Amino acid sequence: MTSEQQLFDETPLRRFEYDDSVVFAADVGPAADASVDVVDGTVIVVADGHQYEQEIPAGDARAFINHGVLTIELSDGEGDN
């Protein structure tokens, strides 16, 4: 596993590379009405009436928010950009 950090709209976004996947994680805070979706290679987060977007490689991606932590999973080596 390797790890690096970048920003998701000024929020630190950690990148973890595994043999068969890449995982991004960011602490987006405890917003009660936060939601996330992946559309055509873009992760869209809506929290407290604001929208944030992060481009990711198109393909098999899954994103979710759990306890204020945004997790984006890219399968099969995607995300090597």
C-alpha positions in Angstrom: 0.0 0.0 0.0 1.2 3.5 -0.8 -0.4 6.7 0.5 -0.4 10.4 -0.6 -2.4 13.5 0.2 -4.1 16.1 -2.1 -7.0 18.5 -1.6 -10.7 18.1 -2.2 -12.0 21.7 -2.2 -9.5 22.7 0.5 -10.2 19.5 2.5 -7.3 17.1 2.7 -8.0 14.0 0.6 -5.8 10.9 1.3 -5.1 8.5 -1.5 -4.3 4.8 -0.7 -3.1 2.5 -3.4 -3.6 -1.3 -3.1 -2.8 -4.1 -5.5 -6.3 -4.1 -7.0 -7.8 -0.7 -6.0 -7.3 2.9 -5.1 -9.2 4.5 -2.2 -9.6 8.2 -1.5 -10.7 9.4 1.9 -11.5 12.8 3.3 -13.0 14.1 6.6 -15.9 16.3 5.3 -17.3 17.0 8.8 -20.4 15.9 10.5 -23.0 17.6 8.2 -26.3 15.8 8.8 -27.5 16.4 5.3 -24.4 15.5 3.3 -24.8 13.3 0.2 -22.4 12.0 -2.4 -22.8 10.6 -6.0 -20.4 9.6 -8.8 -21.4 10.9 -12.3 -19.2 10.5 -15.4 -15.9 10.5 -13.6 -16.8 13.2 -11.1 -17.5 12.8 -7.4 -20.2 15.3 -6.3 -20.7 16.0 -2.6 -23.5 18.2 -1.4 -23.3 19.3 2.2 -25.0 22.2 4.1 -26.3 23.6 0.8 -22.8 23.7 -0.9 -21.7 21.5 -3.8 -18.1 20.2 -4.1 -16.8 18.3 -7.1 -13.6 16.2 -7.6 -12.7 14.5 -10.9 -11.7 10.9 -10.8 -10.8 8.5 -13.6 -14.0 7.2 -15.2 -14.9 3.6 -14.6 -16.0 1.4 -11.7 -16.2 3.8 -8.8 -18.1 3.8 -5.5 -18.5 6.7 -3.1 -20.1 7.0 0.3 -20.1 9.1 3.4 -20.0 7.4 6.8 -19.7 9.4 10.1 -18.4 12.5 8.2 -15.8 10.6 6.2 -16.0 10.6 2.5 -14.7 7.4 0.9 -14.2 6.9 -2.8 -13.2 3.4 -4.1 -11.8 2.8 -7.6 -11.5 -0.9 -8.6 -9.0 -2.7 -10.8 -6.1 -0.2 -10.7 -8.1 2.8 -11.8 -7.0 6.1 -10.4 -3.3 5.8 -11.4 -3.4 9.4 -12.8 
